[in-house]
Amino acid sequence: MASTPLSKKITALLVYGRPPLVFCGMLCALAVMWFHHPVVYTLGVVLLFVSMSFDLVDGWFAARFGSHPTFAHLADRIMDKIVYAIIFPVVAVGMMWRLAYIQPRHETIDLLHALFVLVICVTVLIRDAFAHFIRWFTMGKGPEPENSEFTRLRTVVAAPVAALLYANAFYIPEGPPSKLYFWISWLGNIPVKWLFVIEILFLVINFGSIAAYLRKYGTTFMDELCLGNERLRRKILSVLPNGLTVFNALMGLLALWFAYQDRIRESFLLLIGAAVFDKLDGAVARRLGLTEPLPGTEAPRFTLGGILDDISDGISFCIVPAWIYYIVVGNQEPVLPMGIPTGAVALFYAAAGIARLIYFTIDTSPIPGFFKGMPTPAGAILTTSAILIFSQYTSDFPDQSKTLGLFATVVMISAGILMNVYPVRYLHIGRFMDQKAWFKRLSICLLTIAVISPYLGPICFFYLIGYVLSPLYTGKLLPDRQKSEVRSQKKGNLRH
């Protein structure tokens, strides 16, 4: 009998070796929770990272050296499901255990982080079950579904994120004086704000993967499920963009809570996250065909999706920035001339933002690809970047607090006015990113640099100043050029 080639043995080891490694990692986690031993913790993290390394290369080995690539690909997906079904529940339990035994005097932000990890773990498992069901359904109707960019990205990042969360959840302080433990303990002590950034991105990727499956195979599946009832089909599909809209509001409320904890930088990042969800919900609604009226009917003026979107935008981009301004600037000594109350400025901005949303909702002649007046997400990020500058530099230069407070106030008032100058056309920046890949990459690079640098506020402020001045150029563009790319100016206004 011929011996099995070494390459095939390696392929089998990489594909089928991950579940035993992760299972041993789970046993190590149980031992850590029972004995609190740093050596066992180190062993568990090493096992998870070895499994992660296998996950990154097993697909390539299976495709190149496997005798049955299709079967190897199927086995790889099954192993993924087994691994995720083990590790993510373990991580969720570990986060709660860390609060109870390692950080008994934890802050509220730590509890919030543990709950957020639980949400992520549930989302991962739901996404896997959903993907399995869609694959099973579409395979019965035709060829095997292809992976989208979001799905491939999710497959690549899931294992590293799981390993990182494992290292953080089961961290045991005061371990052996070794370089290996030093690096692993560094992972266990990553600041919560960085974990939040990673986890939010991972959550967005999971939602994007679900949306990609719905976009590519949702039509066939929903036609079968709804028996040709288009209205029922839309009601079911609208759950996803409406859920993203709710996340927009939740991010805004979290930003407000962080502002109360004097964590203005984290609050600002959460508002950026709210803006991302605001872009995603409309994009998903358009991709799912929910922005087109039913055949033979006219577009309704008000729908559940549109109302949810307006409420979420009002919370995240009107009320929350105004409240943050009042919390941060109003708590300082009087910084405005002539005794102008900061509360009045905050109310002006909130009212201006809500007025802009009302106009956006009732406007009967939108310009394809453009906003009339500066959109509320841009106004919110512009104003909160100025507030972040005020918060950061008043501690460094306390003698300039009045100047910085006046600066933040002028930005608040100016943003409120610009949002309601309807003759000025602002390009829809989210759709412009979809059309111009270079601009999207440039924006992501700038945001990444800003997040990892101490100049988050100034970088974002000047980026938004560029957008404020953009009508000097984009005002020359013809709306007809956008019609081929944009079917509806009102984001998600036909979601049922």
C-alpha positions in Angstrom: 0.0 0.0 0.0 1.4 3.3 -1.0 2.3 5.7 1.7 0.4 9.0 2.1 2.5 12.0 0.8 3.8 14.3 3.5 1.9 17.3 2.0 -1.4 15.5 2.4 -0.6 14.6 6.0 0.2 18.2 6.7 -3.1 19.3 5.0 -5.0 16.8 7.2 -3.2 18.1 10.3 -4.0 21.7 9.5 -7.6 21.1 8.6 -8.5 18.6 11.4 -6.1 19.7 14.1 -7.8 22.9 15.1 -10.8 21.5 17.0 -8.5 19.4 19.4 -6.3 22.4 19.9 -9.3 24.7 20.7 -10.8 22.0 22.9 -7.6 21.8 24.9 -7.7 25.6 25.1 -11.1 25.3 26.6 -9.8 22.8 29.2 -7.0 25.2 30.0 -9.6 28.0 30.4 -11.6 25.8 32.9 -8.3 25.1 34.8 -7.4 28.8 34.9 -10.8 29.6 36.3 -10.4 26.9 39.0 -6.7 27.2 39.9 -5.8 30.7 38.7 -2.4 29.4 37.4 -0.5 31.6 35.0 1.3 28.7 33.3 -2.0 27.1 32.4 -3.1 30.4 31.1 0.0 30.7 28.9 -0.5 27.2 27.6 -4.1 28.0 26.7 -3.2 31.1 24.8 -0.4 29.3 22.9 -2.9 26.6 21.9 -5.3 29.2 20.6 -2.6 31.0 18.6 -1.4 27.7 17.1 -5.0 27.0 16.1 -5.2 30.5 14.6 -2.1 29.9 12.6 -3.5 26.6 11.3 -6.7 28.4 10.3 -4.8 31.0 8.2 -3.1 28.4 6.0 -5.2 25.3 6.0 -7.4 26.5 3.1 -4.4 27.1 0.9 -2.9 23.7 1.8 -6.2 22.0 1.1 -6.6 23.6 -2.3 -3.1 22.9 -3.3 -2.3 19.5 -2.0 -5.7 17.9 -1.1 -6.9 15.0 -3.3 -10.5 16.2 -3.0 -10.4 20.0 -2.8 -14.2 20.3 -2.6 -14.4 17.9 0.3 -11.4 19.6 2.0 -13.1 23.0 1.6 -16.3 21.6 3.2 -14.3 20.0 6.0 -12.6 23.4 6.6 -16.0 25.1 7.0 -17.2 22.4 9.4 -14.0 22.7 11.5 -14.6 26.5 11.6 -18.1 26.0 13.0 -16.8 23.5 15.6 -14.0 25.9 16.6 -16.3 28.9 16.9 -18.9 27.0 18.7 -16.3 26.1 21.3 -14.2 29.3 21.7 -16.7 32.1 21.5 -18.9 30.8 24.4 -15.8 30.2 26.4 -14.6 33.8 25.8 -18.0 35.1 26.8 -17.8 33.2 30.1 -14.2 34.2 30.6 -15.0 37.9 30.4 -17.6 37.6 33.2 -15.1 35.5 35.2 -12.4 38.1 34.9 -14.8 40.7 36.3 -15.7 38.6 39.2 -12.3 37.2 40.2 -9.5 39.2 38.6 -11.1 42.7 38.6 -13.6 42.6 41.5 -13.3 46.4 41.7 -14.0 46.9 38.0 -15.4 50.0 36.5 -18.7 50.3 34.7 -16.9 50.3 31.3 -15.4 46.9 32.1 -18.9 45.5 32.7 -20.1 47.1 29.5 -17.2 45.6 27.6 -18.0 42.1 28.9 -21.7 42.5 27.9 -20.6 43.7 24.4 -18.4 40.6 24.0 -21.4 38.5 24.8 -23.3 40.3 22.1 -20.5 39.6 19.6 -20.3 35.9 20.6 -24.0 35.5 20.0 -23.8 37.4 16.7 -20.9 35.1 15.5 -22.9 32.0 16.3 -26.1 33.4 14.6 -24.1 34.4 11.6 -22.6 30.9 11.3 -26.0 29.2 11.6 -27.5 31.6 9.0 -24.6 31.1 6.6 -25.0 27.3 6.9 -28.7 27.5 6.2 -28.2 29.8 3.2 -25.6 27.4 1.8 -27.8 24.4 2.3 -30.7 26.2 0.6 -28.8 27.5 -2.4 -27.0 24.2 -3.0 -30.4 22.6 -3.5 -31.2 25.3 -6.1 -28.0 25.4 -8.0 -24.2 25.7 -7.7 -22.3 26.2 -4.4 -22.5 29.9 -3.4 -19.3 31.9 -3.7 -17.8 33.8 -0.7 -18.1 37.5 -0.8 -15.4 39.9 0.3 -17.0 40.4 3.6 -17.3 36.7 4.2 -13.7 36.0 3.3 -12.6 38.9 5.5 -14.7 37.6 8.4 -13.2 34.1 8.0 -9.7 35.6 8.1 -10.2 37.8 11.2 -12.5 35.5 13.3 -9.7 33.3 14.6 -7.3 36.2 15.6 -10.1 38.1 17.3 -11.1 34.9 19.2 -7.5 34.3 20.3 -7.1 38.0 21.4 -10.3 37.9 23.4 -9.2 34.6 25.0 -5.9 36.1 26.0 -7.7 39.1 27.5 -10.5 37.1 29.2 -8.4 34.6 31.1 -5.5 36.9 32.0 -3.7 35.9 35.2 -1.4 38.6 36.6 2.0 37.9 38.2 3.1 35.1 36.0 6.6 33.6 35.4 9.4 36.0 34.4 9.6 34.7 30.8 9.4 36.6 27.5 6.6 34.4 26.3 4.4 35.3 29.3 5.5 39.0 28.9 4.0 39.2 25.4 0.9 37.2 26.3 0.3 39.3 29.4 0.5 42.4 27.1 -2.4 41.0 25.2 -4.2 40.5 28.4 -3.8 44.1 29.4 -4.8 45.8 26.1 -6.8 48.9 27.0 -10.6 48.5 26.8 -10.9 51.3 24.3 -8.7 49.4 21.8 -10.7 46.3 22.4 -13.9 48.2 21.7 -12.5 49.4 18.4 -11.4 45.9 17.3 -14.7 44.4 18.4 -16.9 47.0 16.7 -15.0 46.4 13.5 -15.5 42.6 13.9 -19.2 43.1 14.6 -19.5 45.3 11.4 -17.7 42.6 9.4 -20.1 39.9 10.7 -23.1 42.1 9.8 -21.5 42.8 6.4 -21.2 39.0 5.8 -24.8 38.5 6.6 -25.8 41.3 4.3 -23.6 39.8 1.5 -25.4 36.5 1.8 -28.7 38.2 1.7 -27.7 40.3 -1.3 -26.5 37.4 -3.4 -28.9 34.7 -2.4 -31.7 36.4 -0.6 -33.9 36.8 -3.6 -34.1 33.1 -4.3 -34.5 32.2 -0.7 -37.2 34.9 0.0 -39.1 34.0 -3.1 -39.4 30.4 -1.9 -40.2 31.4 1.7 -42.7 34.1 0.9 -44.4 32.3 -2.0 -44.1 35.3 -4.3 -45.6 37.8 -1.7 -43.3 40.8 -2.4 -44.6 42.8 0.5 -43.9 40.0 3.0 -40.5 39.5 1.5 -39.6 43.2 2.1 -40.9 43.1 5.6 -38.6 40.2 6.4 -35.6 41.7 4.7 -36.0 45.0 6.3 -35.1 43.5 9.7 -31.4 43.7 8.9 -31.2 47.4 7.9 -33.6 48.4 10.7 -31.3 46.5 13.1 -28.3 48.5 11.8 -30.3 51.7 12.3 -31.0 50.7 16.0 -27.2 50.1 16.4 -26.7 53.7 15.2 -28.8 55.0 18.1 -27.2 52.7 20.6 -23.7 53.9 19.6 -24.9 57.5 20.1 -26.2 56.7 23.5 -23.0 54.9 24.4 -21.1 58.0 23.3 -23.1 60.1 25.7 -22.4 57.7 28.5 -18.7 57.8 27.8 -18.9 61.6 27.8 -20.4 61.5 31.3 -17.4 59.4 32.3 -15.1 62.1 30.9 -13.9 59.7 28.2 -14.3 62.2 25.3 -12.0 60.4 22.9 -13.9 57.1 23.2 -17.2 59.1 22.9 -16.0 60.6 19.7 -15.0 57.2 18.3 -18.4 55.8 19.1 -20.0 58.7 17.2 -17.8 57.7 14.2 -19.1 54.2 14.7 -22.7 55.6 14.7 -21.9 57.3 11.4 -20.6 54.0 10.0 -23.9 52.2 11.0 -25.8 55.1 9.5 -24.0 54.5 6.2 -24.5 50.7 6.4 -28.2 50.7 7.0 -28.9 52.7 3.9 -26.4 50.8 1.8 -27.9 47.5 2.9 -31.4 48.7 2.2 -30.5 49.7 -1.3 -28.6 46.5 -2.0 -31.6 44.5 -0.9 -33.9 46.5 -3.2 -35.9 48.0 -0.3 -35.6 51.5 -1.6 -37.7 50.8 -4.7 -41.5 51.0 -4.6 -43.5 47.9 -5.1 -44.6 47.4 -8.7 -47.7 49.4 -9.5 -47.5 51.4 -6.3 -46.2 54.8 -5.3 -43.5 55.3 -2.8 -45.1 55.9 0.7 -44.1 59.1 2.4 -43.5 57.6 5.8 -42.4 54.0 6.7 -41.1 52.2 9.8 -37.5 52.2 8.4 -37.6 55.9 7.6 -39.0 56.8 11.1 -36.4 54.6 12.8 -33.7 56.2 10.7 -34.8 59.7 11.6 -35.1 58.9 15.3 -31.6 57.3 15.4 -30.1 60.2 13.5 -31.8 62.6 15.8 -30.4 60.9 18.8 -26.8 60.2 17.6 -26.2 63.3 15.5 -28.4 66.0 17.0 -29.1 65.4 20.7 -25.9 63.5 21.7 -23.4 66.1 20.3 -25.3 68.9 21.9 -25.4 67.1 25.2 -21.7 66.3 25.0 -21.0 69.9 24.3 -23.0 70.9 27.4 -21.3 68.3 29.5 -17.7 69.1 28.5 -17.8 72.9 27.8 -20.5 73.7 30.3 -18.6 72.1 33.2 -15.7 74.5 32.8 -15.6 78.0 34.1 -17.5 80.5 32.0 -15.8 80.4 28.7 -18.3 82.4 26.5 -18.4 86.1 26.2 -21.4 88.2 27.5 -22.5 85.4 29.7 -24.0 83.3 26.9 -25.1 80.1 28.4 -23.7 76.9 27.0 -27.1 75.3 27.4 -28.6 77.7 24.9 -25.9 76.9 22.3 -26.5 73.1 22.9 -30.3 73.6 22.4 -29.7 75.6 19.2 -27.5 72.9 17.7 -30.0 70.1 18.6 -32.9 72.1 17.2 -31.0 72.9 14.0 -30.1 69.3 13.5 -33.7 68.1 14.1 -35.0 70.8 11.7 -32.6 69.6 9.1 -33.9 66.0 9.5 -37.5 67.2 9.2 -36.7 69.0 6.0 -34.8 66.0 4.7 -37.9 63.8 5.4 -40.5 66.0 3.8 -38.4 67.3 0.8 -40.2 66.3 -2.3 -37.4 67.2 -4.8 -34.1 65.6 -3.6 -31.0 65.9 -5.7 -29.6 62.5 -6.6 -26.2 61.9 -5.0 -26.3 65.2 -3.0 -27.5 66.5 0.3 -29.2 69.9 0.6 -27.3 71.4 3.4 -24.6 69.6 5.4 -25.8 66.2 6.6 -26.3 65.6 10.3 -23.5 62.9 10.6 -21.0 65.3 9.2 -22.2 68.1 11.6 -22.0 65.7 14.5 -18.4 64.6 13.8 -17.3 68.2 13.1 -18.7 69.5 16.3 -17.5 66.6 18.5 -14.0 66.8 17.0 -14.0 70.5 18.1 -15.2 69.4 21.6 -12.4 66.8 21.7 -9.9 69.4 20.9 -11.3 71.6 23.7 -11.2 68.7 26.1 -7.7 67.6 25.2 -5.9 71.0 25.0 -7.6 72.7 28.0 -5.8 70.2 30.2 -2.5 71.0 28.5 -3.1 74.7 28.2 -5.5 75.8 30.9 -4.9 79.4 30.3 -6.4 79.0 26.8 -9.6 77.4 28.0 -11.7 80.5 27.1 -10.3 80.6 23.6 -10.8 76.9 23.1 -14.3 77.1 24.5 -15.2 79.9 22.2 -13.7 77.9 19.3 -16.0 74.9 20.1 -19.0 77.2 20.4 -18.4 78.8 17.1 -18.1 75.4 15.5 -21.4 74.3 17.1 -23.3 77.3 15.9 -21.7 77.2 12.4 -22.5 73.5 12.0 -26.1 74.2 13.0 -26.4 76.9 10.4 -24.7 74.9 7.7 -27.0 72.0 8.2 -29.9 74.2 7.2 -28.5 76.2 4.3 -30.4 74.1 1.8 -29.3 75.8 -1.4 -25.7 74.5 -0.8 -25.2 71.0 -2.2 -23.0 68.5 -0.3 -21.9 65.3 -2.0 -23.1 62.1 -0.5 -19.8 61.1 1.0 -20.7 57.5 1.7 -21.8 56.8 -1.9 -18.8 58.8 -3.2 -16.6 56.3 -1.3 -18.5 53.5 -3.0 -17.8 55.0 -6.4 -14.2 56.1 -5.7 -12.2 53.3 -4.1 -9.1 55.5 -3.7 -11.1 58.0 -1.6 -12.4 55.3 0.6 -8.9 53.9 1.2 -7.5 57.4 1.8 -10.3 58.1 4.4 -9.7 54.8 6.1 -5.9 55.4 6.3 -6.5 58.9 7.7 -8.9 57.6 10.3 -6.5 54.8 11.3 -3.6 57.3 11.7 -5.9 59.6 13.7 -7.0 56.8 16.0 -3.5 55.6 16.9 -2.1 59.1 17.2 -2.8 61.8 19.9 -4.2 64.0 17.2 -7.5 62.4 16.6 -9.5 65.6 17.1 -7.4 67.9 14.9 -7.1 65.3 12.0 -10.9 64.7 12.0 -11.7 68.3 12.3 -9.6 69.4 9.3 -11.0 66.4 7.3 -14.5 67.7 8.0 -13.5 71.2 7.2 -12.5 69.9 3.8 -16.0 68.5 3.5 -17.5 71.8 4.6 -15.6 73.5 1.8 -16.3 70.7 -0.7 -19.3 72.4 -2.3 -16.9 74.9 -3.9 -15.9 72.0 -6.1 -18.8 69.5 -6.0 -21.3 72.2 -6.6 -20.1 72.2 -10.2 -20.9 68.6 -10.6 -24.2 67.8 -12.4 -26.7 65.7 -10.5 -27.3 63.7 -13.7 -23.8 62.2 -13.2 -25.0 60.6 -10.0 -28.2 59.1 -11.2 -26.6 56.1 -12.6 -25.0 55.4 -9.2 -27.8 56.6 -6.9 -31.4 55.6 -7.2 -32.8 57.4 -4.2 -31.5 60.3 -2.2 -33.4 59.4 0.9 -31.6 56.6 2.6 -33.8 53.7 3.4 -36.9 55.7 3.1 -38.9 52.8 1.7 -37.9 50.2 4.3 -41.1 48.5 5.6 
